[in-house]
Amino acid sequence: MILGIGAPRAGTSWLFEYLKTYEDIACSPLKELHYFDTLYVPHLSRNWERDLELATIEAFLAKPHLNKSLIPRLKRQQRYREALIDRLRMSYCSTGYLDHFERLCNDQHRFFCEITPAYMMLKAEHFQEIINLFDWHDIDLKIVFLMRDPVSRHWSQLKYQEIRGKILDANEELEKSFSSRVLEERTRYDRTIIELEKVFPRSRLYYGFYENLFSQETITELQEFLGLSARSASFDQIINRSVRSKSIPEQTKVRLKEHYADVYRFCVNRFGDELPSAWES
């Protein structure tokens, strides 16, 4: 099991699209299943399951005009609909999570995969439950945790919320964002790493950085960690692009650096020279 746990806006969507190119990896049609966060920290999941139910209803009510050019898209949509139903079952059936991947797998698959950045908010006891689930079924579990410069990650998420219409203006929302638990918890890499390493051996953990992700060296390293065959990647592909025209104001950058000073100190001490030079000093 390849389980991506974060961080948001740190290249997880690009990585998921890359892993989908492997014929021996069964990737969920839903990149983010949000199973473990809604199970263990529902107060931080922001009504995700309610939104899922609405998405399922909308998907089944959609009736596009049928023609031959639409058939490939409709087949993909069918896989998406089936995955939505599987995900709804997980809310009511304790075996639903692994049942979903069992349905997806065939004889050629050696791996299965999902990436939900919200999992980085879990605590050590939750990660232990996840270990127990996969160990009980004799499934080897590998964790992939991607990070990005805290200032850039925080600002990128604000810009992404703006482009999706969730907020009107990233600059205007910045002041509120300093007290946003959603943004805070998803940028506290120090907390996530401490909780992970309470229960996971280092051999099961891969720490990567957004700033270094789009390189053959990093991809080769990740392939070796996961036990994947060598395969080239499309480094020019951009997934979920945010608003490029708005650079972060210098005053805001200084405030964010101060806000995440503990994260920077932890990462410098933890990773040393492995930390990308592009991170704010």
C-alpha positions in Angstrom: 0.0 0.0 0.0 1.4 3.4 -1.0 -0.3 5.9 1.3 0.3 9.6 0.6 -0.4 11.7 3.7 0.4 15.3 2.5 1.1 18.1 2.5 -1.5 20.0 0.4 -0.1 22.1 -2.4 3.2 20.2 -2.2 3.0 18.1 -5.4 0.7 15.3 -4.3 -1.6 15.6 -7.3 1.3 15.5 -9.7 2.7 12.5 -7.9 -0.6 10.7 -8.0 -0.9 11.3 -11.7 2.6 9.9 -12.2 1.8 6.8 -10.1 -1.3 6.2 -12.2 1.0 5.5 -15.2 2.1 2.3 -13.7 0.1 -0.7 -14.8 0.9 -2.6 -11.6 -0.5 0.1 -9.3 -4.2 0.1 -8.6 -4.9 3.8 -7.9 -8.3 4.8 -6.6 -10.3 6.9 -9.1 -10.7 9.2 -6.1 -7.2 10.5 -5.3 -8.3 11.6 -1.9 -10.5 9.0 -0.1 -10.5 11.0 3.2 -11.2 7.7 5.0 -8.8 7.9 7.9 -9.3 11.6 8.7 -13.1 11.3 8.8 -12.7 8.2 10.9 -10.2 9.6 13.4 -10.4 13.4 13.3 -13.9 14.2 12.0 -13.8 17.6 13.7 -11.0 18.6 11.2 -12.6 17.2 8.1 -15.0 20.1 7.4 -18.1 18.1 6.5 -16.2 16.1 3.9 -18.6 13.2 3.9 -21.6 15.5 3.5 -19.9 17.0 0.4 -19.2 13.5 -0.8 -22.9 12.6 -0.7 -23.7 15.7 -2.7 -21.0 14.9 -5.2 -22.4 11.3 -5.6 -25.9 12.6 -6.2 -24.7 15.1 -8.8 -22.6 12.5 -10.6 -25.6 10.1 -10.9 -28.0 12.9 -12.0 -25.7 14.0 -14.8 -27.0 12.8 -18.1 -24.7 14.0 -20.9 -25.9 13.5 -24.5 -24.6 10.2 -25.7 -22.4 10.0 -28.7 -19.3 8.0 -29.7 -16.8 10.8 -28.8 -18.1 10.8 -25.2 -17.7 7.0 -24.6 -14.1 7.2 -23.2 -15.1 10.0 -20.9 -18.2 8.1 -19.8 -16.2 5.0 -19.0 -13.9 7.1 -16.8 -17.0 8.7 -15.2 -18.4 5.2 -14.5 -15.2 4.3 -12.6 -15.6 7.6 -10.7 -19.2 6.8 -9.8 -18.3 3.3 -8.7 -15.6 4.8 -6.5 -18.0 7.3 -5.0 -20.3 4.4 -4.0 -17.4 2.5 -2.5 -16.4 5.6 -0.5 -20.0 6.0 0.8 -19.9 2.3 1.9 -16.8 3.1 4.0 -18.9 5.3 6.2 -21.1 2.4 7.1 -18.9 -0.7 6.6 -15.7 -1.4 8.5 -14.2 -3.5 5.6 -15.2 -0.9 3.0 -11.7 0.7 2.6 -9.9 -2.5 1.7 -12.9 -3.8 -0.2 -12.6 -0.8 -2.5 -9.0 -1.7 -3.5 -9.9 -5.4 -3.7 -12.5 -4.5 -6.4 -9.9 -2.4 -8.3 -7.1 -5.0 -8.2 -6.4 -7.7 -10.7 -3.6 -10.2 -11.2 -1.2 -7.7 -12.7 -1.4 -5.3 -9.7 1.4 -5.4 -7.0 0.5 -2.1 -5.4 -2.5 0.0 -4.6 -2.4 3.7 -3.8 -4.3 6.7 -2.5 -3.1 10.2 -1.4 -5.1 12.2 1.1 -3.1 15.2 2.4 -5.5 15.6 5.3 -4.0 12.4 6.8 -1.0 14.5 8.0 -3.3 15.8 10.8 -3.5 12.3 12.4 -1.9 11.4 15.7 0.4 8.5 16.5 -2.4 6.4 17.9 -4.3 6.8 14.5 -1.2 5.9 12.5 -0.8 2.8 14.7 -4.4 1.8 13.8 -3.5 2.1 10.2 -0.4 0.0 10.6 -2.5 -2.7 12.4 -5.1 -2.7 9.5 -2.5 -3.4 6.8 -0.3 -5.7 9.0 -3.4 -7.8 9.8 -4.0 -8.4 6.1 -0.2 -9.0 5.5 0.0 -5.8 3.3 3.3 -3.9 3.2 2.6 -0.3 3.9 4.8 2.6 2.8 4.1 6.3 3.7 5.0 9.2 1.4 5.0 12.6 2.9 5.8 15.6 0.7 6.6 19.0 2.1 6.9 22.5 0.7 8.4 25.7 2.1 5.9 26.7 4.8 5.5 30.3 3.6 5.0 29.2 0.0 2.6 26.3 0.9 0.4 28.6 3.1 0.2 31.3 0.4 -0.4 28.7 -2.4 -3.3 27.2 -0.6 -4.9 30.7 -0.1 -4.4 31.4 -3.8 -5.9 28.0 -4.7 -9.0 28.7 -2.5 -9.3 32.0 -4.4 -9.3 30.5 -7.8 -11.9 27.9 -6.8 -14.2 30.6 -5.5 -14.0 29.6 -1.8 -12.6 33.1 -0.9 -12.8 36.4 -2.7 -9.2 37.6 -2.3 -6.1 35.9 -0.9 -4.7 39.2 0.4 -7.9 40.1 2.3 -8.2 36.6 3.8 -4.5 36.5 4.9 -5.2 38.1 8.3 -7.8 35.5 9.1 -5.6 32.7 7.9 -3.1 33.2 10.7 -5.7 31.7 13.0 -7.0 29.1 10.6 -6.6 25.6 12.0 -7.0 24.2 8.5 -4.0 26.0 7.2 -2.0 25.6 10.4 -2.4 21.9 10.8 -1.4 21.3 7.2 1.8 23.3 7.5 3.0 21.9 10.8 5.4 19.3 9.4 7.1 19.1 12.7 4.0 17.7 14.4 3.3 15.2 11.6 6.9 13.9 11.6 7.0 13.5 15.4 3.7 11.6 15.3 4.7 9.4 12.4 8.1 8.4 13.9 6.5 7.4 17.2 5.1 4.3 15.4 6.7 3.9 12.0 10.2 2.6 11.4 12.2 4.9 9.1 12.2 2.1 6.4 8.5 2.7 5.9 8.7 6.5 5.6 9.6 8.7 2.6 10.1 12.4 3.1 10.2 14.5 0.0 10.2 18.1 -0.9 8.1 20.0 -3.5 11.1 22.0 -4.6 13.0 18.9 -5.5 10.2 16.7 -6.7 10.3 17.5 -10.4 13.6 15.9 -11.1 14.8 12.5 -12.2 17.0 12.1 -9.2 14.0 12.4 -6.8 11.8 10.2 -8.9 14.6 7.5 -9.0 14.9 7.8 -5.2 11.1 7.4 -4.8 11.1 4.4 -7.2 13.7 2.6 -5.1 11.9 3.3 -1.9 8.6 2.0 -3.2 10.1 -0.9 -5.2 8.8 0.4 -8.5 10.3 -0.2 -11.9 12.2 2.7 -13.6 9.9 5.0 -15.5 10.4 8.5 -16.8 8.0 11.3 -15.7 6.5 14.4 -17.4 8.0 17.2 -15.3 6.3 19.9 -17.4 2.8 18.7 -16.4 1.2 21.1 -14.0 -1.8 19.9 -11.8 -4.1 22.2 -9.9 -2.3 25.4 -10.8 -2.9 28.3 -8.5 -3.0 32.0 -9.4 0.5 32.9 -10.6 0.0 36.6 -10.9 -0.2 37.2 -7.1 3.2 37.0 -5.5 3.3 37.1 -1.7 3.9 40.6 -0.3 7.2 41.0 1.5 5.5 42.1 4.8 3.2 39.0 4.6 6.2 36.8 4.0 8.0 38.1 7.1 4.9 37.5 9.2 4.4 34.0 7.9 8.1 33.1 8.5 7.7 34.2 12.1 4.5 32.3 12.4 6.1 29.0 11.2 9.5 29.6 12.9 9.2 26.4 14.9 8.6 24.4 11.6 11.6 25.9 10.0 13.8 25.2 13.0 12.6 21.6 13.2 13.2 20.9 9.6 16.6 22.4 9.6 17.6 20.2 12.5 15.9 17.2 11.1 17.0 17.3 7.5 20.0 19.5 7.4 21.6 19.7 3.9 18.6 17.7 2.5 16.4 20.7 3.0 16.0 22.6 -0.4 17.9 25.8 -0.7 14.7 27.4 -2.0 13.2 27.3 1.5 13.1 30.6 3.3 16.2 30.8 5.6 
